């Protein structure tokens, strides 16, 4: 009877250990994926390179500074100026219309 108990305890311990190792391997895989995302990955056969977080942030920062042309900041400035001209034109039109009454 004690042999059956010993074998049962050993099997339960083994199963628990396998479960812990499996979960640990999955966790480490996810951590490895996070590190790869942070650092980026070089190109390999059939797969393009992926820039890391810091390289992506640098690209975004470049787009937020005007260069008198093609950055996102320049586009936003042009849209803002266009909207302002439309608002000013509409306000002038409404003022002229009110004066006519």
Biopython code that builds the backbone (N, CA, C, O; Angstrom):
import numpy as np
from Bio.PDB.StructureBuilder import StructureBuilder

atoms = [
    (1, "UNK", "N", (0.815, -1.192, 0.000)),
    (1, "UNK", "CA", (0.000, 0.000, 0.000)),
    (1, "UNK", "C", (0.862, 1.261, 0.000)),
    (1, "UNK", "O", (0.528, 2.232, -0.679)),
    (2, "UNK", "N", (1.955, 1.262, 0.742)),
    (2, "UNK", "CA", (2.834, 2.431, 0.774)),
    (2, "UNK", "C", (3.538, 2.598, -0.561)),
    (2, "UNK", "O", (3.894, 3.714, -0.939)),
    (3, "UNK", "N", (3.741, 1.506, -1.277)),
    (3, "UNK", "CA", (4.377, 1.612, -2.597)),
    (3, "UNK", "C", (3.448, 2.328, -3.574)),
    (3, "UNK", "O", (3.896, 3.154, -4.370)),
    (4, "UNK", "N", (2.162, 2.013, -3.515)),
    (4, "UNK", "CA", (1.181, 2.675, -4.379)),
    (4, "UNK", "C", (1.126, 4.166, -4.042)),
    (4, "UNK", "O", (1.073, 5.007, -4.939)),
    (5, "UNK", "N", (1.138, 4.487, -2.763)),
    (5, "UNK", "CA", (1.126, 5.879, -2.332)),
    (5, "UNK", "C", (2.385, 6.599, -2.809)),
    (5, "UNK", "O", (2.307, 7.736, -3.274)),
    (6, "UNK", "N", (3.523, 5.959, -2.699)),
    (6, "UNK", "CA", (4.784, 6.560, -3.127)),
    (6, "UNK", "C", (4.779, 6.802, -4.640)),
    (6, "UNK", "O", (5.220, 7.853, -5.104)),
    (7, "UNK", "N", (4.281, 5.830, -5.403)),
    (7, "UNK", "CA", (4.221, 5.969, -6.854)),
    (7, "UNK", "C", (3.240, 7.085, -7.221)),
    (7, "UNK", "O", (3.509, 7.877, -8.124)),
    (8, "UNK", "N", (2.108, 7.148, -6.523)),
    (8, "UNK", "CA", (1.121, 8.198, -6.789)),
    (8, "UNK", "C", (1.699, 9.578, -6.508)),
    (8, "UNK", "O", (1.510, 10.505, -7.295)),
    (9, "UNK", "N", (2.397, 9.717, -5.399)),
    (9, "UNK", "CA", (3.027, 10.991, -5.058)),
    (9, "UNK", "C", (4.081, 11.349, -6.097)),
    (9, "UNK", "O", (4.186, 12.503, -6.511)),
    (10, "UNK", "N", (4.857, 10.364, -6.515)),
    (10, "UNK", "CA", (5.892, 10.615, -7.524)),
    (10, "UNK", "C", (5.262, 11.048, -8.848)),
    (10, "UNK", "O", (5.748, 11.983, -9.484)),
    (11, "UNK", "N", (4.195, 10.384, -9.265)),
    (11, "UNK", "CA", (3.519, 10.755, -10.507)),
    (11, "UNK", "C", (2.896, 12.143, -10.409)),
    (11, "UNK", "O", (2.963, 12.918, -11.363)),
    (12, "UNK", "N", (2.298, 12.462, -9.279)),
    (12, "UNK", "CA", (1.704, 13.784, -9.083)),
    (12, "UNK", "C", (2.784, 14.862, -9.099)),
    (12, "UNK", "O", (2.598, 15.928, -9.686)),
    (13, "UNK", "N", (3.904, 14.580, -8.455)),
    (13, "UNK", "CA", (5.017, 15.526, -8.453)),
    (13, "UNK", "C", (5.565, 15.720, -9.861)),
    (13, "UNK", "O", (5.861, 16.844, -10.268)),
    (14, "UNK", "N", (5.700, 14.630, -10.602)),
    (14, "UNK", "CA", (6.176, 14.697, -11.978)),
    (14, "UNK", "C", (5.212, 15.497, -12.852)),
    (14, "UNK", "O", (5.644, 16.330, -13.649)),
    (15, "UNK", "N", (3.928, 15.252, -12.711)),
    (15, "UNK", "CA", (2.924, 15.981, -13.486)),
    (15, "UNK", "C", (2.955, 17.468, -13.135)),
    (15, "UNK", "O", (2.881, 18.313, -14.026)),
    (16, "UNK", "N", (3.062, 17.786, -11.877)),
    (16, "UNK", "CA", (3.152, 19.182, -11.454)),
    (16, "UNK", "C", (4.401, 19.844, -12.003)),
    (16, "UNK", "O", (4.356, 20.990, -12.452)),
    (17, "UNK", "N", (5.514, 19.130, -11.969)),
    (17, "UNK", "CA", (6.764, 19.665, -12.509)),
    (17, "UNK", "C", (6.667, 19.915, -14.006)),
    (17, "UNK", "O", (7.138, 20.940, -14.499)),
    (18, "UNK", "N", (6.064, 18.990, -14.724)),
    (18, "UNK", "CA", (5.893, 19.157, -16.168)),
    (18, "UNK", "C", (5.007, 20.372, -16.453)),
    (18, "UNK", "O", (5.276, 21.141, -17.376)),
    (19, "UNK", "N", (3.960, 20.537, -15.662)),
    (19, "UNK", "CA", (3.067, 21.685, -15.831)),
    (19, "UNK", "C", (3.817, 22.996, -15.602)),
    (19, "UNK", "O", (3.671, 23.945, -16.373)),
    (20, "UNK", "N", (4.611, 23.040, -14.549)),
    (20, "UNK", "CA", (5.373, 24.260, -14.236)),
    (20, "UNK", "C", (6.377, 24.552, -15.349)),
    (20, "UNK", "O", (6.507, 25.697, -15.781)),
    (21, "UNK", "N", (7.080, 23.533, -15.812)),
    (21, "UNK", "CA", (8.067, 23.733, -16.883)),
    (21, "UNK", "C", (7.382, 24.194, -18.160)),
    (21, "UNK", "O", (7.893, 25.081, -18.844)),
    (22, "UNK", "N", (6.230, 23.609, -18.497)),
    (22, "UNK", "CA", (5.497, 24.004, -19.699)),
    (22, "UNK", "C", (5.076, 25.466, -19.622)),
    (22, "UNK", "O", (5.246, 26.213, -20.586)),
    (23, "UNK", "N", (4.530, 25.875, -18.487)),
    (23, "UNK", "CA", (4.112, 27.262, -18.314)),
    (23, "UNK", "C", (5.314, 28.207, -18.348)),
    (23, "UNK", "O", (5.229, 29.305, -18.899)),
    (24, "UNK", "N", (6.422, 27.783, -17.764)),
    (24, "UNK", "CA", (7.631, 28.596, -17.763)),
    (24, "UNK", "C", (8.169, 28.775, -19.191)),
    (24, "UNK", "O", (8.590, 29.870, -19.563)),
    (25, "UNK", "N", (8.155, 27.709, -19.978)),
    (25, "UNK", "CA", (8.618, 27.795, -21.363)),
    (25, "UNK", "C", (7.719, 28.735, -22.162)),
    (25, "UNK", "O", (8.218, 29.541, -22.948)),
    (26, "UNK", "N", (6.421, 28.647, -21.976)),
    (26, "UNK", "CA", (5.493, 29.547, -22.674)),
    (26, "UNK", "C", (5.739, 30.997, -22.281)),
    (26, "UNK", "O", (5.754, 31.884, -23.134)),
    (27, "UNK", "N", (5.932, 31.232, -20.987)),
    (27, "UNK", "CA", (6.199, 32.583, -20.505)),
    (27, "UNK", "C", (7.495, 33.129, -21.099)),
    (27, "UNK", "O", (7.546, 34.274, -21.547)),
    (28, "UNK", "N", (8.531, 32.310, -21.101)),
    (28, "UNK", "CA", (9.809, 32.749, -21.652)),
    (28, "UNK", "C", (9.704, 33.012, -23.150)),
    (28, "UNK", "O", (10.362, 33.918, -23.661)),
    (29, "UNK", "N", (8.897, 32.244, -23.856)),
    (29, "UNK", "CA", (8.678, 32.470, -25.285)),
    (29, "UNK", "C", (8.024, 33.834, -25.491)),
    (29, "UNK", "O", (8.429, 34.594, -26.370)),
    (30, "UNK", "N", (7.005, 34.143, -24.673)),
    (30, "UNK", "CA", (6.339, 35.440, -24.775)),
    (30, "UNK", "C", (7.312, 36.576, -24.451)),
    (30, "UNK", "O", (7.287, 37.617, -25.108)),
    (31, "UNK", "N", (8.158, 36.386, -23.457)),
    (31, "UNK", "CA", (9.146, 37.404, -23.117)),
    (31, "UNK", "C", (10.136, 37.582, -24.262)),
    (31, "UNK", "O", (10.545, 38.704, -24.563)),
    (32, "UNK", "N", (10.519, 36.491, -24.894)),
    (32, "UNK", "CA", (11.411, 36.563, -26.054)),
    (32, "UNK", "C", (10.765, 37.320, -27.199)),
    (32, "UNK", "O", (11.424, 38.109, -27.877)),
    (33, "UNK", "N", (9.468, 37.083, -27.420)),
    (33, "UNK", "CA", (8.740, 37.817, -28.457)),
    (33, "UNK", "C", (8.709, 39.316, -28.142)),
    (33, "UNK", "O", (8.864, 40.147, -29.037)),
    (34, "UNK", "N", (8.510, 39.650, -26.872)),
    (34, "UNK", "CA", (8.478, 41.062, -26.471)),
    (34, "UNK", "C", (9.841, 41.710, -26.692)),
    (34, "UNK", "O", (9.920, 42.850, -27.152)),
    (35, "UNK", "N", (10.903, 40.999, -26.372)),
    (35, "UNK", "CA", (12.254, 41.536, -26.591)),
    (35, "UNK", "C", (12.505, 41.709, -28.086)),
    (35, "UNK", "O", (13.074, 42.717, -28.506)),
    (36, "UNK", "N", (12.085, 40.731, -28.894)),
    (36, "UNK", "CA", (12.242, 40.850, -30.352)),
    (36, "UNK", "C", (11.481, 42.059, -30.880)),
    (36, "UNK", "O", (11.992, 42.786, -31.732)),
    (37, "UNK", "N", (10.266, 42.281, -30.384)),
    (37, "UNK", "CA", (9.482, 43.445, -30.804)),
    (37, "UNK", "C", (10.189, 44.738, -30.404)),
    (37, "UNK", "O", (10.206, 45.694, -31.179)),
    (38, "UNK", "N", (10.766, 44.782, -29.218)),
    (38, "UNK", "CA", (11.439, 45.978, -28.733)),
    (38, "UNK", "C", (12.692, 46.271, -29.552)),
    (38, "UNK", "O", (12.933, 47.409, -29.953)),
    (39, "UNK", "N", (13.485, 45.228, -29.794)),
    (39, "UNK", "CA", (14.762, 45.413, -30.481)),
    (39, "UNK", "C", (14.631, 45.395, -32.000)),
    (39, "UNK", "O", (15.500, 45.911, -32.703)),
    (40, "UNK", "N", (13.567, 44.815, -32.502)),
    (40, "UNK", "CA", (13.424, 44.659, -33.943)),
    (40, "UNK", "C", (14.106, 43.370, -34.389)),
    (40, "UNK", "O", (14.802, 42.713, -33.615)),
    (41, "UNK", "N", (13.891, 43.031, -35.636)),
    (41, "UNK", "CA", (14.491, 41.811, -36.167)),
    (41, "UNK", "C", (15.067, 42.099, -37.548)),
    (41, "UNK", "O", (14.453, 42.807, -38.346)),
    (42, "UNK", "N", (16.234, 41.556, -37.825)),
    (42, "UNK", "CA", (16.804, 41.738, -39.159)),
    (42, "UNK", "C", (16.024, 40.925, -40.192)),
    (42, "UNK", "O", (15.298, 39.992, -39.850)),
    (43, "UNK", "N", (16.189, 41.295, -41.450)),
    (43, "UNK", "CA", (15.521, 40.554, -42.522)),
    (43, "UNK", "C", (16.111, 39.142, -42.595)),
    (43, "UNK", "O", (17.291, 38.926, -42.317)),
    (44, "UNK", "N", (15.270, 38.207, -42.969)),
    (44, "UNK", "CA", (15.729, 36.843, -43.231)),
    (44, "UNK", "C", (15.016, 36.360, -44.484)),
    (44, "UNK", "O", (14.114, 37.033, -44.983)),
    (45, "UNK", "N", (15.396, 35.243, -44.978)),
    (45, "UNK", "CA", (14.880, 34.761, -46.250)),
    (45, "UNK", "C", (13.348, 34.776, -46.273)),
    (45, "UNK", "O", (12.692, 34.058, -45.518)),
    (46, "UNK", "N", (12.803, 35.606, -47.151)),
    (46, "UNK", "CA", (11.350, 35.666, -47.319)),
    (46, "UNK", "C", (10.620, 36.536, -46.323)),
    (46, "UNK", "O", (9.400, 36.675, -46.410)),
    (47, "UNK", "N", (11.335, 37.130, -45.374)),
    (47, "UNK", "CA", (10.693, 37.957, -44.342)),
    (47, "UNK", "C", (11.445, 39.288, -44.267)),
    (47, "UNK", "O", (12.659, 39.297, -44.063)),
    (48, "UNK", "N", (10.741, 40.410, -44.427)),
    (48, "UNK", "CA", (11.429, 41.702, -44.349)),
    (48, "UNK", "C", (11.845, 42.025, -42.913)),
    (48, "UNK", "O", (11.311, 41.471, -41.953)),
    (49, "UNK", "N", (12.796, 42.921, -42.796)),
    (49, "UNK", "CA", (13.243, 43.360, -41.467)),
    (49, "UNK", "C", (12.113, 44.097, -40.764)),
    (49, "UNK", "O", (11.270, 44.730, -41.399)),
    (50, "UNK", "N", (12.113, 43.999, -39.435)),
    (50, "UNK", "CA", (11.140, 44.744, -38.630)),
    (50, "UNK", "C", (11.911, 45.683, -37.717)),
    (50, "UNK", "O", (12.737, 45.231, -36.924)),
    (51, "UNK", "N", (11.653, 46.995, -37.815)),
    (51, "UNK", "CA", (12.379, 47.924, -36.942)),
    (51, "UNK", "C", (11.932, 47.766, -35.485)),
    (51, "UNK", "O", (10.801, 47.369, -35.205)),
    (52, "UNK", "N", (12.832, 48.081, -34.582)),
    (52, "UNK", "CA", (12.514, 48.039, -33.162)),
    (52, "UNK", "C", (11.747, 49.265, -32.723)),
    (52, "UNK", "O", (11.504, 50.175, -33.515)),
    (53, "UNK", "N", (11.370, 49.286, -31.468)),
    (53, "UNK", "CA", (10.551, 50.367, -30.923)),
    (53, "UNK", "C", (11.270, 51.710, -31.017)),
    (53, "UNK", "O", (10.661, 52.705, -31.411)),
    (54, "UNK", "N", (12.543, 51.756, -30.666)),
    (54, "UNK", "CA", (13.256, 53.028, -30.671)),
    (54, "UNK", "C", (13.384, 53.583, -32.092)),
    (54, "UNK", "O", (13.272, 54.793, -32.292)),
    (55, "UNK", "N", (13.615, 52.716, -33.074)),
    (55, "UNK", "CA", (13.680, 53.170, -34.465)),
    (55, "UNK", "C", (12.323, 53.687, -34.935)),
    (55, "UNK", "O", (12.243, 54.679, -35.659)),
    (56, "UNK", "N", (11.262, 53.006, -34.518)),
    (56, "UNK", "CA", (9.917, 53.465, -34.880)),
    (56, "UNK", "C", (9.602, 54.808, -34.243)),
    (56, "UNK", "O", (9.013, 55.675, -34.888)),
    (57, "UNK", "N", (9.986, 54.990, -32.981)),
    (57, "UNK", "CA", (9.756, 56.271, -32.315)),
    (57, "UNK", "C", (10.525, 57.400, -33.004)),
    (57, "UNK", "O", (10.009, 58.510, -33.140)),
    (58, "UNK", "N", (11.749, 57.122, -33.437)),
    (58, "UNK", "CA", (12.530, 58.135, -34.140)),
    (58, "UNK", "C", (11.834, 58.536, -35.436)),
    (58, "UNK", "O", (11.816, 59.713, -35.796)),
    (59, "UNK", "N", (11.262, 57.560, -36.135)),
    (59, "UNK", "CA", (10.540, 57.855, -37.378)),
    (59, "UNK", "C", (9.321, 58.724, -37.097)),
    (59, "UNK", "O", (9.044, 59.670, -37.834)),
    (60, "UNK", "N", (8.596, 58.404, -36.034)),
    (60, "UNK", "CA", (7.421, 59.195, -35.667)),
    (60, "UNK", "C", (7.833, 60.611, -35.299)),
    (60, "UNK", "O", (7.181, 61.573, -35.705)),
    (61, "UNK", "N", (8.910, 60.748, -34.532)),
    (61, "UNK", "CA", (9.370, 62.079, -34.141)),
    (61, "UNK", "C", (9.759, 62.909, -35.362)),
    (61, "UNK", "O", (9.499, 64.111, -35.398)),
    (62, "UNK", "N", (10.374, 62.285, -36.352)),
    (62, "UNK", "CA", (10.724, 63.001, -37.581)),
    (62, "UNK", "C", (9.479, 63.546, -38.266)),
    (62, "UNK", "O", (9.512, 64.635, -38.840)),
    (63, "UNK", "N", (8.394, 62.806, -38.210)),
    (63, "UNK", "CA", (7.157, 63.232, -38.857)),
    (63, "UNK", "C", (6.459, 64.358, -38.111)),
    (63, "UNK", "O", (5.571, 65.009, -38.662)),
    (64, "UNK", "N", (6.851, 64.595, -36.865)),
    (64, "UNK", "CA", (6.183, 65.624, -36.067)),
    (64, "UNK", "C", (6.881, 66.972, -36.138)),
    (64, "UNK", "O", (6.411, 67.943, -35.546)),
    (65, "UNK", "N", (7.992, 67.044, -36.854)),
    (65, "UNK", "CA", (8.709, 68.308, -37.016)),
    (65, "UNK", "C", (8.580, 68.765, -38.462)),
    (65, "UNK", "O", (8.883, 68.003, -39.380)),
    (66, "UNK", "N", (8.132, 70.010, -38.676)),
    (66, "UNK", "CA", (7.937, 70.476, -40.049)),
    (66, "UNK", "C", (9.267, 70.574, -40.802)),
    (66, "UNK", "O", (10.298, 70.936, -40.235)),
    (67, "UNK", "N", (9.211, 70.241, -42.094)),
    (67, "UNK", "CA", (10.381, 70.415, -42.950)),
    (67, "UNK", "C", (9.986, 71.176, -44.211)),
    (67, "UNK", "O", (10.674, 71.112, -45.230)),
    (68, "UNK", "N", (8.876, 71.893, -44.129)),
    (68, "UNK", "CA", (8.349, 72.693, -45.241)),
    (68, "UNK", "C", (8.004, 71.821, -46.438)),
    (68, "UNK", "O", (8.311, 72.152, -47.583)),
    (69, "UNK", "N", (7.358, 70.695, -46.145)),
    (69, "UNK", "CA", (7.000, 69.842, -47.263)),
    (69, "UNK", "C", (6.169, 68.639, -46.913)),
    (69, "UNK", "O", (4.940, 68.708, -46.933)),
    (70, "UNK", "N", (6.805, 67.550, -46.595)),
    (70, "UNK", "CA", (6.112, 66.266, -46.641)),
    (70, "UNK", "C", (5.862, 65.597, -45.299)),
    (70, "UNK", "O", (5.330, 64.487, -45.272)),
    (71, "UNK", "N", (6.220, 66.220, -44.189)),
    (71, "UNK", "CA", (5.988, 65.536, -42.917)),
    (71, "UNK", "C", (4.521, 65.646, -42.521)),
    (71, "UNK", "O", (3.773, 66.467, -43.051)),
    (72, "UNK", "N", (4.135, 64.800, -41.579)),
    (72, "UNK", "CA", (2.770, 64.821, -41.060)),
    (72, "UNK", "C", (2.452, 66.193, -40.463)),
    (72, "UNK", "O", (1.337, 66.693, -40.612)),
    (73, "UNK", "N", (3.428, 66.799, -39.789)),
    (73, "UNK", "CA", (3.230, 68.122, -39.196)),
    (73, "UNK", "C", (2.906, 69.149, -40.278)),
    (73, "UNK", "O", (2.045, 70.006, -40.080)),
    (74, "UNK", "N", (3.597, 69.066, -41.431)),
    (74, "UNK", "CA", (3.319, 69.985, -42.531)),
    (74, "UNK", "C", (1.904, 69.794, -43.063)),
    (74, "UNK", "O", (1.212, 70.767, -43.362)),
    (75, "UNK", "N", (1.482, 68.558, -43.179)),
    (75, "UNK", "CA", (0.127, 68.282, -43.674)),
    (75, "UNK", "C", (-0.908, 68.850, -42.708)),
    (75, "UNK", "O", (-1.876, 69.481, -43.133)),
    (76, "UNK", "N", (-0.708, 68.629, -41.420)),
    (76, "UNK", "CA", (-1.644, 69.153, -40.418)),
    (76, "UNK", "C", (-1.672, 70.680, -40.488)),
    (76, "UNK", "O", (-2.739, 71.289, -40.419)),
    (77, "UNK", "N", (-0.501, 71.290, -40.625)),
    (77, "UNK", "CA", (-0.462, 72.758, -40.719)),
    (77, "UNK", "C", (-1.221, 73.252, -41.943)),
    (77, "UNK", "O", (-1.949, 74.241, -41.853)),
    (78, "UNK", "N", (-1.067, 72.583, -43.093)),
    (78, "UNK", "CA", (-1.782, 72.998, -44.301)),
    (78, "UNK", "C", (-3.293, 72.858, -44.119)),
    (78, "UNK", "O", (-4.053, 73.738, -44.521)),
    (79, "UNK", "N", (-3.721, 71.766, -43.522)),
    (79, "UNK", "CA", (-5.159, 71.567, -43.285)),
    (79, "UNK", "C", (-5.682, 72.635, -42.331)),
    (79, "UNK", "O", (-6.744, 73.214, -42.559)),
    (80, "UNK", "N", (-4.938, 72.891, -41.273)),
    (80, "UNK", "CA", (-5.353, 73.913, -40.313)),
    (80, "UNK", "C", (-5.473, 75.277, -40.992)),
    (80, "UNK", "O", (-6.449, 75.991, -40.763)),
    (81, "UNK", "N", (-4.508, 75.647, -41.816)),
    (81, "UNK", "CA", (-4.561, 76.930, -42.519)),
    (81, "UNK", "C", (-5.734, 76.978, -43.485)),
    (81, "UNK", "O", (-6.390, 78.012, -43.615)),
    (82, "UNK", "N", (-6.004, 75.866, -44.166)),
    (82, "UNK", "CA", (-7.147, 75.820, -45.080)),
    (82, "UNK", "C", (-8.459, 75.983, -44.343)),
    (82, "UNK", "O", (-9.337, 76.718, -44.794)),
    (83, "UNK", "N", (-8.603, 75.314, -43.227)),
    (83, "UNK", "CA", (-9.826, 75.431, -42.431)),
    (83, "UNK", "C", (-9.975, 76.855, -41.912)),
    (83, "UNK", "O", (-11.077, 77.402, -41.896)),
    (84, "UNK", "N", (-8.869, 77.452, -41.490)),
    (84, "UNK", "CA", (-8.927, 78.832, -40.996)),
    (84, "UNK", "C", (-9.390, 79.785, -42.103)),
    (84, "UNK", "O", (-10.195, 80.682, -41.850)),
    (85, "UNK", "N", (-8.883, 79.594, -43.336)),
    (85, "UNK", "CA", (-9.308, 80.449, -44.454)),
    (85, "UNK", "C", (-10.802, 80.275, -44.733)),
    (85, "UNK", "O", (-11.504, 81.252, -44.994)),
    (86, "UNK", "N", (-11.287, 79.028, -44.678)),
    (86, "UNK", "CA", (-12.713, 78.788, -44.902)),
    (86, "UNK", "C", (-13.538, 79.441, -43.797)),
    (86, "UNK", "O", (-14.563, 80.066, -44.072)),
    (87, "UNK", "N", (-13.096, 79.298, -42.551)),
    (87, "UNK", "CA", (-13.813, 79.925, -41.439)),
    (87, "UNK", "C", (-13.846, 81.438, -41.590)),
    (87, "UNK", "O", (-14.888, 82.065, -41.397)),
    (88, "UNK", "N", (-12.682, 82.033, -41.942)),
    (88, "UNK", "CA", (-12.623, 83.487, -42.106)),
    (88, "UNK", "C", (-13.532, 83.947, -43.247)),
    (88, "UNK", "O", (-14.236, 84.949, -43.121)),
    (89, "UNK", "N", (-13.512, 83.208, -44.361)),
    (89, "UNK", "CA", (-14.378, 83.546, -45.485)),
    (89, "UNK", "C", (-15.845, 83.443, -45.123)),
    (89, "UNK", "O", (-16.645, 84.297, -45.504)),
    (90, "UNK", "N", (-16.203, 82.399, -44.387)),
    (90, "UNK", "CA", (-17.590, 82.223, -43.969)),
    (90, "UNK", "C", (-18.005, 83.334, -43.010)),
    (90, "UNK", "O", (-19.112, 83.864, -43.109)),
    (91, "UNK", "N", (-17.112, 83.685, -42.081)),
    (91, "UNK", "CA", (-17.428, 84.753, -41.136)),
    (91, "UNK", "C", (-17.620, 86.074, -41.875)),
    (91, "UNK", "O", (-18.542, 86.829, -41.566)),
    (92, "UNK", "N", (-16.751, 86.357, -42.852)),
    (92, "UNK", "CA", (-16.888, 87.596, -43.625)),
    (92, "UNK", "C", (-18.197, 87.580, -44.408)),
    (92, "UNK", "O", (-18.878, 88.602, -44.488)),
    (93, "UNK", "N", (-18.549, 86.462, -44.972)),
    (93, "UNK", "CA", (-19.804, 86.345, -45.728)),
    (93, "UNK", "C", (-21.013, 86.574, -44.822)),
    (93, "UNK", "O", (-21.950, 87.283, -45.188)),
    (94, "UNK", "N", (-20.979, 85.969, -43.645)),
    (94, "UNK", "CA", (-22.097, 86.133, -42.716)),
    (94, "UNK", "C", (-22.199, 87.571, -42.214)),
    (94, "UNK", "O", (-23.299, 88.101, -42.056)),
    (95, "UNK", "N", (-21.039, 88.207, -41.961)),
    (95, "UNK", "CA", (-21.062, 89.594, -41.532)),
    (95, "UNK", "C", (-21.669, 90.481, -42.622)),
    (95, "UNK", "O", (-22.484, 91.358, -42.333)),
    (96, "UNK", "N", (-21.274, 90.252, -43.862)),
    (96, "UNK", "CA", (-21.810, 91.050, -44.986)),
    (96, "UNK", "C", (-23.301, 90.786, -45.143)),
    (96, "UNK", "O", (-24.066, 91.699, -45.457)),
    (97, "UNK", "N", (-23.709, 89.562, -44.929)),
    (97, "UNK", "CA", (-25.125, 89.201, -45.044)),
    (97, "UNK", "C", (-25.937, 89.877, -43.946)),
    (97, "UNK", "O", (-27.050, 90.339, -44.196)),
    (98, "UNK", "N", (-25.390, 89.939, -42.725)),
    (98, "UNK", "CA", (-26.096, 90.578, -41.611)),
    (98, "UNK", "C", (-26.225, 92.094, -41.831)),
    (98, "UNK", "O", (-27.241, 92.698, -41.490)),
    (99, "UNK", "N", (-25.188, 92.684, -42.398)),
    (99, "UNK", "CA", (-25.225, 94.129, -42.651)),
    (99, "UNK", "C", (-26.267, 94.485, -43.695)),
    (99, "UNK", "O", (-26.777, 95.605, -43.722)),
    (100, "UNK", "N", (-26.583, 93.512, -44.566)),
    (100, "UNK", "CA", (-27.562, 93.754, -45.626)),
    (100, "UNK", "C", (-28.996, 93.797, -45.101)),
    (100, "UNK", "O", (-29.881, 94.309, -45.785)),
    (101, "UNK", "N", (-29.240, 93.274, -43.910)),
    (101, "UNK", "CA", (-30.605, 93.283, -43.383)),
    (101, "UNK", "C", (-30.942, 94.518, -42.680)),
    (101, "UNK", "O", (-32.060, 94.662, -42.186)),
]
sb = StructureBuilder()
sb.init_structure("model")
sb.init_model(0)
sb.init_chain("A")
sb.init_seg("    ")
for serial, (resi, resn, name, xyz) in enumerate(atoms, 1):
    if name == "N":
        sb.init_residue(resn, " ", resi, " ")
    sb.init_atom(name, np.array(xyz, "f"), 0.0, 1.0, " ", f" {name:<3s}", serial, name[0])
structure = sb.get_structure()
